[in-house]
Amino acid sequence: MDIETQIKFALEEDCRDTGDVTSDAIFSDEYAEYKLIAKDSGIICGVDVFKKVFEIVDPEIKVRLLYKDGDEIKSFDVISEITGPVKGILKAERTALNFISHLSAVATKTALFVSESHGIRILDTRKTIPGLRDLQKYAVKTGGGENHRIGLYDMVMIKDNHIDGCGSITKAVEKVRKKWGDRYKIEVETRTLDEVNEALSCNVDRIMLDNMDNETMTRAVLLINKKAEVEASGNMTLERLKTLSGTGIDFVSFGELTHTIKVFDFSLVKQ
């Protein structure tokens, strides 16, 4: 879903057929200036989406951005100046704030994890809000992380249910290659060192170590010996991340980058 469609959907959700019944009753053609002020510190993301919301609501609204995505901001920084019809600004306010607050929260959390990664590359997952995946994954990249696969369509991920349903890792990989050849990268989820060895024998591109302790992951990395990329997943937290530098893994994936965040606080204040 493109950004403009997402914004229009969000506005429709907020306004339905009758619009902003409060502002429409109180204001007519008044103009005013507002400022967007940060109330947290971190990495900003979503400024262009924020601006686009106001432009869609009323082209007469002028939005001046003072920061760009990826900039570090502090509490009380003025992020943007908005001038135009009061009714339009108030109609757009909550939708615009929802986008920039959520995306800045994702970027800020990702940046925190990257800062504690000691060179291990931080990945997101598909645990995203329906309809907002592209924006959330953009926010992860803004915070210095990397995108795993975007969806089911752009990379083969053979997980436990595929393996259990098919009978083995080998059978699953053979079926994938028969269907797609070398069209997609293949990642295999493994739960034991025996499964790691089986995945290695299939010459896959990446091996996921699922819910393994640090000692087992270190042994798995030695087995893999750079013959495939190595990703750790499952029961991963920021505190656990700090202990992984000696394991030799390449990636750690975190669903919580997009599904468990504290919203970044902003206020729109009239001048």
Buried (B, 14 or more C-beta within 10 A) or exposed (E): EEBEEBBBEBBEEBBEEEEBEEBEEEBEEEEBBBBBBBEBEBBBBBBBBBBBBBBBBBEEBEBEBBBEBBBEBEEEBEBBBBBBBBBBBBBBBBBBBBBBBBBBBBBBBBBBBBEBBEEBBBBBBBBBEEEBBBBBBBBBBBBBBBBBBBEEEEBBBBBEEBBEEBEEBBBBBEEBBEEEEEEBBBBBBBBEBEBBBBBBEBEBBBBBBBEBEBEBBBBBBEBBEEEBBBBBBEEBEBEEBEEBEEBBBBBBBBBBBBBEBEEBBBEBEEE
